[in-house]
């Protein structure tokens, strides 16, 4: 088993609605994912989400995606 580090910040606009939800949308367990579509680290996380997290936890967890464009990416 590999550890998964989740970082939470109260100042990131947690009240913003998700752009999409994957997994079980009615689950009381929610993982909120802030992502920039031009970010290489976000792309690596996407691969892990598709290959490991959704197959294992998709029926038990709601994965909420929210836009978090980084200033360094002009097209984000």
C-alpha positions as a Markdown table, in Angstrom:
| # | Residue | x | y | z |
|---|---|---|---|---|
| 1 | Unk | 0.0 | 0.0 | 0.0 |
| 2 | Unk | 1.3 | 3.5 | -0.9 |
| 3 | Unk | 0.5 | 6.5 | 1.3 |
| 4 | Unk | -1.6 | 9.2 | -0.2 |
| 5 | Unk | -1.0 | 12.8 | 1.0 |
| 6 | Unk | -4.1 | 15.0 | 1.0 |
| 7 | Unk | -3.6 | 18.7 | 1.5 |
| 8 | Unk | -6.4 | 20.9 | 2.7 |
| 9 | Unk | -6.5 | 24.7 | 2.8 |
| 10 | Unk | -9.4 | 26.7 | 4.2 |
| 11 | Unk | -8.5 | 29.6 | 1.9 |
| 12 | Unk | -9.1 | 27.9 | -1.4 |
| 13 | Unk | -12.7 | 28.7 | -2.0 |
| 14 | Unk | -14.2 | 25.5 | -0.6 |
| 15 | Unk | -17.8 | 26.8 | -1.2 |
| 16 | Unk | -17.3 | 26.9 | -5.0 |
| 17 | Unk | -19.4 | 24.3 | -6.7 |
| 18 | Unk | -17.7 | 21.3 | -8.3 |
| 19 | Unk | -17.3 | 21.3 | -12.1 |
| 20 | Unk | -17.9 | 17.6 | -12.1 |
| 21 | Unk | -18.2 | 14.6 | -9.8 |
| 22 | Unk | -16.8 | 11.1 | -10.4 |
| 23 | Unk | -17.4 | 8.0 | -8.4 |
| 24 | Unk | -20.5 | 7.9 | -6.1 |
| 25 | Unk | -22.1 | 11.3 | -6.0 |
| 26 | Unk | -24.4 | 10.3 | -3.2 |
| 27 | Unk | -21.5 | 9.2 | -0.9 |
| 28 | Unk | -21.0 | 11.1 | 2.4 |
| 29 | Unk | -17.3 | 10.8 | 1.8 |
| 30 | Unk | -16.0 | 13.5 | -0.6 |
| 31 | Unk | -12.5 | 14.1 | -2.0 |
| 32 | Unk | -12.3 | 17.6 | -3.4 |
| 33 | Unk | -9.7 | 17.9 | -6.2 |
| 34 | Unk | -8.5 | 21.4 | -7.2 |
| 35 | Unk | -6.8 | 21.2 | -10.6 |
| 36 | Unk | -5.3 | 23.2 | -13.4 |
| 37 | Unk | -5.6 | 21.5 | -16.8 |
| 38 | Unk | -2.2 | 22.7 | -17.9 |
| 39 | Unk | -0.4 | 21.4 | -14.7 |
| 40 | Unk | 1.8 | 18.4 | -15.2 |
| 41 | Unk | 1.4 | 17.4 | -11.6 |
| 42 | Unk | -2.4 | 17.5 | -12.0 |
| 43 | Unk | -2.0 | 15.3 | -15.1 |
| 44 | Unk | 0.0 | 12.8 | -13.0 |
| 45 | Unk | -2.6 | 12.8 | -10.3 |
| 46 | Unk | -5.3 | 12.2 | -13.0 |
| 47 | Unk | -3.5 | 9.1 | -14.1 |
| 48 | Unk | -3.4 | 7.8 | -10.5 |
| 49 | Unk | -7.0 | 8.7 | -10.1 |
| 50 | Unk | -8.0 | 6.7 | -13.2 |
| 51 | Unk | -5.7 | 3.7 | -12.6 |
| 52 | Unk | -5.9 | 3.3 | -8.8 |
| 53 | Unk | -8.4 | 5.4 | -6.9 |
| 54 | Unk | -11.5 | 5.2 | -9.0 |
| 55 | Unk | -11.4 | 1.4 | -9.5 |
| 56 | Unk | -10.8 | 0.9 | -5.8 |
| 57 | Unk | -13.0 | 3.6 | -4.2 |
| 58 | Unk | -15.3 | 4.8 | -7.0 |
| 59 | Unk | -18.4 | 3.1 | -5.6 |
| 60 | Unk | -17.7 | 4.5 | -2.1 |
| 61 | Unk | -16.4 | 8.0 | -2.6 |
| 62 | Unk | -17.4 | 11.1 | -4.5 |
| 63 | Unk | -14.4 | 12.8 | -6.2 |
| 64 | Unk | -15.4 | 16.4 | -6.7 |
| 65 | Unk | -13.3 | 18.4 | -9.3 |
| 66 | Unk | -12.9 | 22.1 | -9.0 |
| 67 | Unk | -11.0 | 24.5 | -11.3 |
| 68 | Unk | -8.0 | 26.1 | -9.8 |
| 69 | Unk | -6.1 | 27.8 | -12.6 |
| 70 | Unk | -2.6 | 28.7 | -11.9 |
| 71 | Unk | -1.4 | 32.2 | -12.9 |
| 72 | Unk | 1.7 | 30.8 | -14.7 |
| 73 | Unk | -0.6 | 28.9 | -17.2 |
| 74 | Unk | -2.0 | 31.5 | -19.6 |
| 75 | Unk | -4.6 | 29.0 | -21.0 |
| 76 | Unk | -5.8 | 27.6 | -17.7 |
